[in-house]
Amino acid sequence: MSMLRLQKRLASSVLRCGKKKVWLDPNETNEIANANSRQQIRKLIKDGLIIRKPVTVHSRARCRKNTLARRKGRHMGIGKRKGTANAREGDLDEKDADPAPPPLEIP
C-alpha cells in the first residue's frame, strides 16, 4: 500500500473537515496515489473514491441518567462538593429576593 498522506491532507482541506473524517477507498489506492493536486482530489471526491465520513453520535443517555439520579439526591455527598455551602445555595429565599415593584396606578 502506497503512502497517501498528501492525498488525505488535501482531501481534508477540500472537504473542510479533519483528516480523521476522510475515507480513501482501499481498493483504489493506486488511482488515489496518482492525484497530487486539489483539482484531482475534487475529481476523486466526485467519483466517490474519497468520502467524508459521517459525524459520530455523541449520546446524552448517560448524562440524562445521571441527572435523574442527582435529582433524587445521588452523587451529591460530601466527597462530591467543591464550592462552599454559600456558593452551592440554590434560589434566594423569599426575604432575600428583591421585592416586586408596586403595581402601576392609572388614574
Sequence and secondary structure as in RCSB ss.txt:
>XXXX:A:sequence
MSMLRLQKRLASSVLRCGKKKVWLDPNETNEIANANSRQQIRKLIKDGLIIRKPVTVHSRARCRKNTLARRKGRH
MGIGKRKGTANAREGDLDEKDADPAPPPLEIP
>XXXX:A:secstr
    HHHHHHHHHHHTS GGGEEE GGGHHHHHH  SHHHHHHHHHHTSEEE        HHHHHHHHHHHTTTT
 SGGG  S TTTT  S  TTTS          
